[in-house]
């Protein structure tokens, strides 16, 4: 087994991996960006190394910085968690080629074969796994999309090769949208996954999202650990996951599970992974009825990593999947047969996102956890990295914690979940806890007749607003005046990249200028402004209408030039925030007289982007 594992991630998943390491008596190493210098995963680890500024591309996604941190720490393995570099085959190969360091995950070759969706579709098709009609080669021209539409009809999903979770996916409802959506999918693929290649699939309008957890060792053993139902989604992002699915008959779940095993075995895959399927819902199905063995199901994709919702499977099987990942990477053989996998009870995971569900799930723009009191008791599990008093880091994903609840059956699990959510006390930032409480009393969800489109197309939004008003609590998004007057002289001092802490706090004292400490080559690291934006703001001339950033993020594209005439509703700038593309549009017509930003620049909420006369 390994001596020391570097976890190339942040937040709750980094702490989750470190806890598994602790139980196996393995030392832990954290990496962190400037924005995360005070984050929970840094506190938890045995050692911590700074890998760059807030921008993920310059820190958590920097291959050489992460590997160099592992060398400095003398770590003998790297676990990527999920997101960031977890499905990056190039990075996996670099780790595999680094002497003395083991990659905890599938091989780079297997990751490439199953991580790139067109290759995965070919493998699954050859293994007799049903696939949605689509392309097995990348699409390079809009005309190919139009030809696909003529053959298979609309709507069509354009998907980024390296994408997942709805990121890098655009839906084309008719031919007039082909060019714009094609370019947008390519742009998201390049921005999020460093891969602009896209492919096509027939877009299923009323599916359920069912996924199967897989573990496979280096000795040819492949096991599935049952399925999870992830059908409750908003904008293709999962918010509640559960297992086993309350919609599947035993015959159908066995067919799906065996298809997943068959496909993974054909890909020569090792370590943990998830095979995702779309199952066609029966529109007339009522509560208590199950989808039978003749229901259509189609392969969607393979996630070549641990999943956010792996906790659901752990709770109903008693198998620690992260420990299994480490053991498999160390060359150990799985010690259980497929028939040994028992599903016990029911589990539901609630993603605790720092968002206001009543405001179209808008991410919080800042704030401090003035109160943080998570629930407990029998059947309640918290995966988090938070502490009361922590400031919210908004540079990355909006998920700050996960609440996982187990019950002997689904009814008990729902009742226990309601109790746990009532106990969960967070003040200082908005969260979607009120939304979760609403869903546990929602007729469609309780009956498990909802599909992936339910939240976006069917749920009455006024019900979310009422839930937020009733159970929303304190949703402040910034520090109090008293906090702002206090000067915290807390430094992260680095020697050779390794973290050391110097803490000092004074009230009423002037701030210490950045860069004032330099002792023997040690430099106090100072965070940039949020998102890594420059303090040199563009000077805004004239008295025209300014179009400002509605949230902190990164400029993906500037759609206009100075002198352009635009109409109300025209897209001016494409802004990436919380891993989602946001079109910034003109509220009225006019002439573009000034452009204050450029592609790749980070901006804060309220920054001027464009001036219109």
Secondary structure as UniProt FT lines:
FT   STRAND          4..7
FT   HELIX           11..23
FT   TURN            24..25
FT   STRAND          27..33
FT   HELIX           34..36
FT   TURN            37..38
FT   HELIX           40..44
FT   STRAND          47..52
FT   HELIX           56..58
FT   TURN            59..61
FT   HELIX           63..73
FT   STRAND          77..79
FT   TURN            84..87
FT   HELIX           89..96
FT   TURN            99..100
FT   STRAND          102..104
FT   HELIX           108..115
FT   HELIX           117..126
FT   TURN            127..128
FT   HELIX           142..152
FT   STRAND          156..164
FT   TURN            165..166
FT   STRAND          167..172
FT   HELIX           175..177
FT   HELIX           178..193
FT   STRAND          198..202
FT   STRAND          207..216
FT   TURN            218..219
FT   STRAND          222..234
FT   TURN            235..236
FT   STRAND          237..243
FT   HELIX           250..266
FT   TURN            267..268
FT   STRAND          271..280
FT   TURN            283..284
FT   TURN            287..288
FT   TURN            293..294
FT   STRAND          297..303
FT   TURN            308..309
FT   HELIX           310..317
FT   HELIX           321..329
FT   TURN            330..331
FT   HELIX           338..340
FT   STRAND          346..353
FT   STRAND          355..356
FT   HELIX           357..359
FT   TURN            360..361
FT   STRAND          362..363
FT   STRAND          371..373
FT   TURN            378..379
FT   STRAND          380..384
FT   TURN            388..389
FT   STRAND          399..407
FT   HELIX           410..423
FT   STRAND          425..427
FT   HELIX           433..439
FT   TURN            440..441
FT   HELIX           443..447
FT   TURN            452..453
FT   HELIX           454..458
FT   HELIX           461..471
FT   HELIX           481..485
FT   STRAND          486..495
FT   TURN            496..497
FT   STRAND          498..507
FT   TURN            514..515
FT   STRAND          518..519
FT   TURN            520..521
FT   STRAND          522..525
FT   HELIX           530..532
FT   STRAND          545..548
FT   STRAND          553..558
FT   TURN            562..563
FT   STRAND          565..566
FT   TURN            568..569
FT   STRAND          571..577
FT   TURN            578..579
FT   STRAND          580..585
FT   STRAND          590..595
FT   TURN            599..600
FT   STRAND          602..603
FT   TURN            605..606
FT   STRAND          608..612
//
